[in-house]
Amino acid sequence: MSISNKDLIAGGITPGKWMPEALREAQSVFASTRNIVEAIAAAKQIESKYAYASVELRAPGELGFYQNIEAQNAQEARNIEQVRACMDEIMRLPHVVSGAIMPDACPSGPATIPVGGVVASSVIHPGFHSADICCSLALSNFGATEPAAVMDAVFAATHFGPGGCDKIAMPAELKEVVASNVLTRPLASIASSHFGTQGDGNHFAYVGRLQSSGDTVLVTHHGSRGFGARLYKKGIEHAYAETRKVCPEVRKQNAWLELDEFGQTYWEALQVVREWTRQNHFAIHDHTAATLRCDVQDRYWNEHNFVFQKQSDGLFYHAKGATPAWDNWAADATAHTLIPLNMAQPILVVSGNDAANGLGFSPHGAGRNMSRTAHKKANASRTVAEIFAEETQGIDCRFFSGETDISELPSAYKDAASVKAQISQFGLADIVDEVVPYGSIMAGDWQVNAPWRNKRSRK
């Protein structure tokens, strides 16, 4: 005879996250005593460790945060006010220790972490990295290769927009990594089909020349696609189910995961997603290099939408659009990180300063002062062709779908010079080089010709 979950429940154990540990303990006791009463008693002791203790939010304003941002006009002032209101709510969460906002900060929804926000906590908040887990940038140096050739090659190598493709196969070794975690294993199919793709929104493939050397470089920007999004869904649902038991007033997007069995597994799953994303970037770069028959002379990458754990204090640093800026922020960390501004401006190559006022982070880009919809409404008096011609003058701008998305053109973002100046003003990073733009590829407004629209129109 052996002890099962049914025996525990029959003995008065309430099903919950403690069940695996309680079952192991009960089986161990029963194996040595052959006494089911003692086994159930041991299981109840495990259950008692997980007894829910109610926690409360801090009072408004009790815990402040660093503000590395200044408004340049009335619109930016309104934007910053919304960001502050979001951070005020975040700082009330019981496990949060400190927070900061970057010069590119903008709200991403009511009462949740803004883009350009950094939050240090003793627990993991899945909503703070959101569905686009490990959104990141990667650079490869193609030496003297002509930028136009790189543009053509990368356009043919990858895929933007919804869904996957089969241009680049996921390596067998990476499939084993995905299969190694119980949370990512069921997502193997989408991990494979989305490999080699870049998604939509503000994700891009950018080609330019290093200001320092004139070398041609490729910079890609994307996250973990549907693979990461589905892991996030598992994480946020579990977090909310547990959090509302102890703190019902917490919004779903601010729920947290303790480092219990599920929380630890989720943390390890995040590392799997990180590795998938890193390899996805460089698979696209390698495919491009192979097409051009050229060597990659240098490469590096960094995520800016992730959760980092610092060894110095053990806290989890949630970066919702913020670039790590301290030494050895990851096992594969390099001396330089990347901060894009907009398609018509250089990408900044920076060296981090580990500024205390930034919690060790720098900005991730230029951010927005208004939503995509608001930007489109503000430009309703001009044609898309007029806006495109004016804002992409001098660069090779391509939209993969064939439809221009004006909400991704330069005017949709904050003033690049202002963000660049505030990086120095607040001591967040040192700019050591720049990638001068040649061209950029983005998904574009793929919804114009979305399959369901075409199907509807044919009817």
N, C-alpha and C positions, 0 to 999 in steps of 0.2 A: 504494500500500500504506500502511496505517496500523497502529499498534500497538494491540493489544487486551489485555484481561485474560488471555485464553488464551495470548498470547505471553509475558506476564510470568510466568505459572505454568510454562510450558514452559521458561522461562529460569532457573527456580529460585526465584522469588518465592513465599513462602508466603502464601496468602490471609489477609487480616486487615484491620483498620481503616485501615491505611496504603494500601490499594489505590487509592482515588480519587486521592490525592496522587501516588502512585508512577506511576500511569498518565498523569496530566497531565505529569509531569516527563519520562517516557519519550517521550511523543508530541512534546513540545517539542524534545528532543534529536534525535529521529529526523527531525523536520521540517527541521532545520538541517544535519544530518550525513548523513542517509540511511543511517546505520550502526546496525543493530539491536543489535550487540554493545555499542556505546557507550550506546544507549538502555536496554538491560537493566541495564548497570552503574549508570546514573543512578538507575534505579528501585530498585536494591539499596541505594543510599546512603540513599534515603528510608526504606526498610524498616528500615535499621539505626538510624535516629533513634528508632524505636518499640521498640527492643529492650527486652524486659521485664527490669526490675531489681527483684529481690525487696525487699519492704519488710516491716518488722516492727512489731508493736504495741508501744506504750510499756509499761513496767512498771506494774503496778497502783499507783495513788496518785502517780505521777510528775508528773502535771498535775492541778491542782485546779480547782474551779469556784466561782462565787459562789452563795451560798444565801440568797435573800430570802424566807424562810419560817420560821414558828415554829409548833410544835404547841400546840393548845389543850386537847387531851385525849389519852388513850391511843390511840384509834383514829387520830387524825391523826398521832401519833408513828409508828405502824406504817406508815402511808401514806408518810410522809416517808422512812423508812428504805428502803422499796422504791424510791422516786424516787432517792435517793442511790446505791443499788446500780446502777440503770440508768445514771445519769450517770457513775459510776466507770468503767463499761465504755466509754461513748462517748468519754471523755477519753483512752482508750488508742489511739484511731485516729490514724494517723500524720500526717494532714493537719489535724487539729483544732488550733486555736490557743487557744481559750478557750470557756467555757461559763457558763451561769447558769440558776437555776430561780426561778420566780415564786411568789408566795403561793398561787396556785391549782394548783400542781403536783400531778399524780397519775400513776401508772404507766400506760403504754399497751401494755405487753408486756415480756417479759424482755429485758434487755440492749439496749434501744433507747431512743431519745429519749423522755422522758416528755412528756405534755401539760403545758404550762407550762414547757417547756424551750427554751433558746436556745443554739445552737452556732455558733461562728464557725469557718470552715474555708477552706482555699485551693482546695477543690474542691466540687462539688455532690453532696450525698447525697440522692437521690430519696426514700429511706425516711424522711427527716427532715421532709418535708412531707406524705408519705403520699398516699393516694388522694384525699382531700378537698382538692385543690389550691385555694388561694386562698379557703378558708373566711373569710368576711368579714361586716361589718356595714355597713348603709347607712341613713341617716336623711333623711327629707323632712319639711319643716314645712308643715302644711296650715292654719295660722292658726287662725281661729275655728271651723273645721268641727267638728261634734260627733263625739266619739270613737266613739260607737255606729255612726254612718254610715260612718266609715272602716273599722271592723271588718267590717261587712257587705260593703262594696265590695271590700276586699282578699280576703276569703274567696271571693268570686265571681270575682276576677281571676286567682288563682293555683291551684296544684295542689301538694299534699303527698303523699308516699308514693312508691312505685316507679314507673318509667316516665315517659313524657312526656305532653304534651297539646297541643292546638292553639288555646288561648285567646289566646296572644300570639305573633305571628310574629317570627322573627328578622330584623332589618333586612338589606337587601341589602349595605350597606357592611360589616357585621360578617361576613357570609358571605365577602366578599372577604378580610378579615383572616384568617379561619380557613383559607382556601385558599392563603394566602401562605407557609405553612410546610409542609415536606414531612412533618413528623410529625403535624400537626393536620389536614392536608388529607383524609386517609382517614377522619377522624372527623366530617366535615361533617354526616352524616345525624343522628347522635346529638346533635351540638351544636344542630342545628335543632329536633329533637323535644323536647329537654329545656329549651329556652329558655322562660322564663316560669314555670318550676317551681322548687320549693325542697327537694325530697327529704324525708328523714325524720330520725330521731335527735333531736339537740338543736336542729335548725333551726326558726326561728319567724318569725312576723309579729307584732310587738308594737306596740300602740297605747297612747299615754299623753300626758300633758301636760308641757311643760317647766316645771320649778319656777320658773324666772326670769320667765317671761312668761305662762304659762297656755296657750300655743299648743298645738294638737294636733299630734302628730308620729307618723309611721309609721317603725318600725325593722324591717328585715328582716335575717335571719341565715341564710346558706347559702353553699355553695361552688360548685364548677364541675360538680357532678353527674357523670353518666356520661362526659361529655366529658373532664373532668380525670382521672377514674379510669382511663380507657383510655390517656391519655398517660402517666400514672404507671406503668402496667404496662409500657409500652414502655421507659420510663426505667430502672426497677428491674431489668428482665431484662437490658438491655444493661450496666448498671452491674455487676451481679453476674457476668456472663460475663467481663468484663474484670478486675474486682477479684480474683477468685479465682485468676487467673493469677499475680498478684504477691503476693497475701496470702491464701492458702487458708483461714486460720483466721477470717477476717472473716465474720460472719453476713450473710445476704442483705440484711436490713433496714438494715445499716450500710454497704453497698457505695457506691462513689463513681464519679463521672464526671469525668474529666480534661476540660480545655477544648480537646479536639481537635475535629475536624469534627462528630462526633455530639454531643459535649458542648455546643458552641456552638449547634448547632441546637436542642438540648433547652432551653437557656437562653432562646433566642428563642421557643420554643414555650410556655414558661411565661408569657411576656409576652402571648402570644395568649390563653391561658386566663384570665389576669388581666383582660384587656379584655372578654372574653366575660362574665365574672362581674360586673364593674362594670356593664356594660350590662344584664345580666339583672336585677340589683337595681332599677335605675331604670326599666326597662320595666314592672315590676310596679307601682312607685310611680306612674308616669305613667298607666298604665291605670286605677289607682284614682282618681287625680285627675280624669281625663277622665270617669269614671262619676259622680263627685260634682260635676263642673263647677266645680272650684275651682282656684286657682292654687297652685303650690308656691313658698313664699317663701324657702326656703333648703334646701340639701342638702349632705351630705358623706358620705364612706365611708372605711373602712380594712380592709385584710385583716389577719388574725392567724394565718394558717397558710400561710406562703409562704417564699420565699428572697429576701433582699434583698442587694444588693451596695453596700457603702459606698465612695464615691469616696475617702475619706480613707486607706483601707488596701487597697482592692481585694479584701477578703475577702468570702466569701459567708456571710451571717448567716441561719441556718435557724431560723425561729420555728415551733415546733410548739405553737400556742396561746399566742402572746404578741403584744402590740400594739406596733408601732413608736412610739418616743417621742423621736425626734430630729428636728430641723428638716429639712425637705425630704427626707424619707425616700422620696419618690416624686415624679415630675413633677407629679402631681395632689394632692400632700399638702396638707392644710389644717391650721389651727392646733389643731383639736380631733379627738379620736378617741373611740371608744365602748367601754365595758366593761360588758357585761350581768352580772347576778348570778343571779337566777332570776325566774320569771314574776310572782311576787308582790312583788318588790323593784324599786326604781328602776334604770334603766340609767344608769351614770355617764358623764357627758361630761367628758373630761379633757384637760389640756394636758401634754404629755410633758416630762420633765426631763433626758433623755439621760444618765441615771445610769450611771456606769462600772460599778457593781456589778450593773446589769441589762443590761449590754452595749448600752444605749440602748433598752431595751424596758420595757413595763409588762405587767401581767396581761391576759388576754383574757376572764376571767369568774370564776366561783366554783369551778370544778373539782369533783371528786368525791373522797370518802374511801373509797368502795367501788364495786364493779362494779354494773351494772344488775341482774344476777342476784342478787347478794348483797343488794341493797336490797329486791328483791321478796321474798326469803326472810325478811328481817327484819320485813317487814310482813304476813306470811302470816296472822297472827291476826285481821286486820281486813279487811273487804270493800273492794273497789275504790271503791264508792260512798261509804263512810265516809271513806276517805282523801281522795277528791276533794273532798267537801264541806268537810272541815276545812282543807285546804291551799289551796283556791282561794276561800275566803270573801272577798268584797269585790271580786273581779275577774271579768271576763268571760273565762273560759277555755274554748276550743273545740278539740276534736280533729277534724281533717279527716276521719279514717276513721270517726268515730263511736265509737271504742273508746279508753277512757282508758289512757294509758301512765303508770303511777305512777312509773316510773323517770325521768320528766321533771318530776315535781312538786317543789316547793321542798325537801322533806326529803332528796331524792336528792343534793343539792349541799352543798358546804361552807357554813359559817355566813357569810352575806353581810357581817355587821358586822365579823367578824374579817378577811376578805379586804380590805375597805375600809380598816380600820385599818392593815393591814400595807402597803398601797400608800403611805400617808403615812409609816409607820415607817421603811421602807427608801428613801424619797425617790424612788419610781419615777414618780410623776405627781402633778399637782395637779388636784383635782376642782373644776371650774368651774361645773357645772350638773348637774341630774339630770332624767331622764324618769320622772315618777311614773306607775305602771301604771294603765291602764284595763282592758286585756285582752290576751290572747295566743292565737295560733292555732299549733298544731303538728300533725304528722302523726298522732300517737297510735299505738296498737298495731295497725297495719294488718295484721299477720300473722294476727290472729284470723280475718279474713275474706279471707285471701290467695286469689287465684284457684286455685292448686293445691290448697288445702285444700277449697275449695268443690267443685272437680271431684272430689276424692277422696270427699267426703261424698255426692255425688249417685250415685256408683257403689254 
